[in-house]
Amino acid sequence: MSPFVITPEKFTMVLFETDRIRELAEEVAGRVGVAVEVHVEVDEASALGRARVTSVDPVMLWIQGGALEDPKRPRHLSERNVVEVFGRLLYRVRDRLDPAFGDAPPDDELSLQQSTAWDSYCMGRLERLGYPVAKARRLYHFRNRHGFTDTADAVFERLWNADGLTWADIEAMCAETEAARAAV
């Protein structure tokens, strides 16, 4: 049995293949280092792109269909988006399951700055695994939440290139960019 339980088992509103999503998710999970059963709910009725970890005991992910969709071919699966979404979320799961990481709030309680900072940390690690990641897009998104300052750019680079951060480290970096925004 696969460690990924994906709902729905058969998509009817979009042209996604559950088996292909499962294959990609399993590959990413193996490389990220998550070896637990993962329940995934895909809201195929939504063309929006939100995705979050809803629980770590058991591990549950919620993903809007648009997050997995090919932007150039509506209703079709983008394998790159599947890898990015699962990579980001599975790194969050791995971090949360590591006692050394600390106690991060649930995804729906994160501030936009905290979420974006953690995403930057996750996506940098995903890139180092050899997956193609749009770093410039992530930097722009980070700047929108943390400010268009030299401090924000330096913090982004530290997050992107880091390994072994804790939740306290991420919070401290968010405070650093907040102080830089307040000084402008």
ChimeraX attribute file (.defattr): number of C-alpha atoms within 10 A of each C-alpha:
attribute: neighborCount
match mode: 1-to-1
recipient: residues
	/A:1	5
	/A:2	10
	/A:3	15
	/A:4	19
	/A:5	16
	/A:6	18
	/A:7	15
	/A:8	13
	/A:9	12
	/A:10	13
	/A:11	15
	/A:12	10
	/A:13	12
	/A:14	18
	/A:15	14
	/A:16	19
	/A:17	13
	/A:18	16
	/A:19	12
	/A:20	13
	/A:21	19
	/A:22	18
	/A:23	13
	/A:24	17
	/A:25	23
	/A:26	20
	/A:27	14
	/A:28	23
	/A:29	23
	/A:30	12
	/A:31	14
	/A:32	20
	/A:33	13
	/A:34	18
	/A:35	12
	/A:36	15
	/A:37	15
	/A:38	24
	/A:39	18
	/A:40	20
	/A:41	18
	/A:42	22
	/A:43	21
	/A:44	23
	/A:45	13
	/A:46	15
	/A:47	16
	/A:48	15
	/A:49	14
	/A:50	15
	/A:51	22
	/A:52	19
	/A:53	19
	/A:54	18
	/A:55	16
	/A:56	16
	/A:57	11
	/A:58	11
	/A:59	17
	/A:60	19
	/A:61	21
	/A:62	18
	/A:63	23
	/A:64	19
	/A:65	24
	/A:66	25
	/A:67	23
	/A:68	29
	/A:69	25
	/A:70	16
	/A:71	13
	/A:72	8
	/A:73	9
	/A:74	13
	/A:75	18
	/A:76	17
	/A:77	22
	/A:78	20
	/A:79	16
	/A:80	15
	/A:81	17
	/A:82	21
	/A:83	23
	/A:84	24
	/A:85	20
	/A:86	25
	/A:87	27
	/A:88	25
	/A:89	24
	/A:90	25
	/A:91	23
	/A:92	21
	/A:93	24
	/A:94	18
	/A:95	21
	/A:96	20
	/A:97	16
	/A:98	12
	/A:99	10
	/A:100	12
	/A:101	16
	/A:102	15
	/A:103	14
	/A:104	17
	/A:105	12
	/A:106	13
	/A:107	16
	/A:108	11
	/A:109	10
	/A:110	13
	/A:111	13
	/A:112	14
	/A:113	22
	/A:114	22
	/A:115	18
	/A:116	22
	/A:117	25
	/A:118	23
	/A:119	21
	/A:120	26
	/A:121	25
	/A:122	25
	/A:123	27
	/A:124	25
	/A:125	21
	/A:126	22
	/A:127	17
	/A:128	12
	/A:129	13
	/A:130	9
	/A:131	16
	/A:132	13
	/A:133	17
	/A:134	12
	/A:135	14
	/A:136	9
	/A:137	10
	/A:138	19
	/A:139	19
	/A:140	14
	/A:141	15
	/A:142	23
	/A:143	19
	/A:144	14
	/A:145	20
	/A:146	28
	/A:147	20
	/A:148	16
	/A:149	14
	/A:150	12
	/A:151	18
	/A:152	24
	/A:153	18
	/A:154	13
	/A:155	21
	/A:156	24
	/A:157	15
	/A:158	15
	/A:159	23
	/A:160	24
	/A:161	16
	/A:162	14
	/A:163	12
	/A:164	9
	/A:165	15
	/A:166	18
	/A:167	18
	/A:168	13
	/A:169	14
	/A:170	20
	/A:171	15
	/A:172	12
	/A:173	23
	/A:174	23
	/A:175	15
	/A:176	15
	/A:177	25
	/A:178	17
	/A:179	13
	/A:180	17
	/A:181	15
	/A:182	8
	/A:183	7
	/A:184	7
